[in-house]
């Protein structure tokens, strides 16, 4: 087997309306169109994020996968998230190659806010 790329990232959610408000109003993502199933997709340029509400068959977990979102202005992004009362699982952290923080969506799924330092693409 050879894996060429990530097809998409997916998170289970319990309330699609609430999830859309968070991902669209707070994170500023644009959905790619309505679907006849309990599923929303967001085009992230080189990847797709899918959110699905499938009851007890697929449930959110704070310990599941994590999507890292590369942002233009790390400090501004952190400030905006804090102003929106988004819970932080891990406060802003600096490494030799990047800055990152981990937040939680309304269902407890982890998201990383990330900014590479110049020269570390």
Backbone torsions as a table, in degrees:
resi	resn	phi	psi	omega
1	UNK	NA	139.9	176.9
2	UNK	-128.1	123.7	177.3
3	UNK	-96.9	124.1	-177.5
4	UNK	-89.2	-36.9	-178.1
5	UNK	-168.9	170.4	174.1
6	UNK	-75.6	129.4	177.1
7	UNK	-74.0	-46.6	175.9
8	UNK	-169.3	166.4	171.9
9	UNK	-107.9	142.9	-177.9
10	UNK	-137.2	139.6	175.4
11	UNK	-124.2	137.0	170.2
12	UNK	-79.6	142.3	176.3
13	UNK	-131.9	161.1	179.9
14	UNK	-99.2	-19.0	-176.4
15	UNK	-144.6	103.3	-176.5
16	UNK	-61.6	-38.3	179.8
17	UNK	-62.2	-46.2	178.3
18	UNK	-65.1	-40.6	179.3
19	UNK	-62.8	-44.5	179.0
20	UNK	-59.8	-42.3	179.4
21	UNK	-58.6	-45.1	179.6
22	UNK	-65.7	-54.4	-174.2
23	UNK	-69.3	-31.6	-179.3
24	UNK	-92.2	-49.5	-175.5
25	UNK	-77.6	-37.4	-177.3
26	UNK	-92.3	-46.7	-178.8
27	UNK	-87.7	-15.1	176.5
28	UNK	77.7	18.5	178.8
29	UNK	-78.6	152.9	179.1
30	UNK	-112.0	124.6	-179.7
31	UNK	-75.0	155.8	-173.1
32	UNK	-92.9	6.5	178.9
33	UNK	129.5	151.9	-179.4
34	UNK	-74.3	150.0	-179.4
35	UNK	-122.6	154.3	178.3
36	UNK	-81.1	10.4	178.8
37	UNK	-123.9	166.1	-179.7
38	UNK	-76.1	72.0	-171.8
39	UNK	-150.4	137.1	175.7
40	UNK	-128.5	139.8	176.1
41	UNK	-122.4	146.3	177.1
42	UNK	-126.5	127.7	177.2
43	UNK	-81.0	121.9	-179.8
44	UNK	-108.6	22.8	-179.7
45	UNK	88.9	-80.3	-179.0
46	UNK	-100.4	7.5	179.8
47	UNK	-156.7	170.7	176.8
48	UNK	-126.4	139.0	173.6
49	UNK	-107.3	126.4	176.5
50	UNK	-113.8	139.5	175.6
51	UNK	-120.2	132.1	-179.4
52	UNK	-133.7	144.7	177.2
53	UNK	-117.7	96.6	-174.9
54	UNK	-120.3	33.3	176.0
55	UNK	60.6	-139.9	-175.6
56	UNK	-77.9	-5.4	-179.8
57	UNK	-77.2	-22.7	-178.3
58	UNK	-153.2	105.6	-171.7
59	UNK	-117.7	151.3	177.6
60	UNK	-62.1	150.5	176.1
61	UNK	-145.2	128.2	178.8
62	UNK	-65.8	-13.7	-178.5
63	UNK	-105.1	10.5	-178.5
64	UNK	-80.0	-158.3	-178.8
65	UNK	-64.1	163.8	179.0
66	UNK	-136.0	134.9	176.0
67	UNK	-99.2	132.1	175.4
68	UNK	-100.3	124.5	179.5
69	UNK	-103.6	115.9	177.3
70	UNK	-75.7	125.3	-177.1
71	UNK	-113.6	157.0	179.2
72	UNK	-73.1	-44.6	-174.9
73	UNK	-128.7	102.4	-174.1
74	UNK	-62.8	-50.8	-176.8
75	UNK	-61.2	-42.7	178.6
76	UNK	-63.5	-42.5	179.8
77	UNK	-61.8	-44.8	178.4
78	UNK	-61.4	-44.2	179.7
79	UNK	-61.5	-44.6	179.8
80	UNK	-63.7	-40.7	179.1
81	UNK	-65.4	-42.1	178.0
82	UNK	-64.9	-39.5	178.4
83	UNK	-63.2	-30.0	178.8
84	UNK	-87.6	7.1	179.7
85	UNK	59.5	32.9	175.8
86	UNK	-74.6	130.6	-179.2
87	UNK	-70.8	134.1	176.3
88	UNK	-99.3	126.3	174.7
89	UNK	-85.0	-34.5	177.7
90	UNK	-140.3	121.9	-178.8
91	UNK	-65.7	168.3	-179.9
92	UNK	-50.9	130.9	-176.7
93	UNK	-132.5	140.5	176.9
94	UNK	-110.5	135.7	173.2
95	UNK	-119.0	175.6	177.4
96	UNK	-61.5	-21.6	-175.8
97	UNK	-115.7	-10.9	-175.0
98	UNK	-161.1	174.4	167.3
99	UNK	-118.9	142.2	176.3
100	UNK	-153.7	159.1	172.6
101	UNK	-145.9	152.8	179.3
102	UNK	-115.3	127.1	179.2
103	UNK	-115.9	172.9	176.7
104	UNK	-121.6	137.8	173.0
105	UNK	-80.1	177.7	-176.5
106	UNK	-60.3	-20.7	177.7
107	UNK	-96.2	3.1	179.0
108	UNK	91.6	0.7	176.8
109	UNK	-67.0	139.8	179.7
110	UNK	-83.9	139.8	173.2
111	UNK	-132.5	137.4	176.2
112	UNK	-101.1	132.0	170.4
113	UNK	-97.2	125.5	-166.5
114	UNK	-136.7	143.1	174.1
115	UNK	-142.4	116.1	175.7
116	UNK	-70.2	145.6	172.9
117	UNK	-78.7	152.7	179.6
118	UNK	-51.7	138.1	178.7
119	UNK	85.5	4.1	-178.6
120	UNK	-119.7	44.1	179.9
121	UNK	-84.9	NA	NA
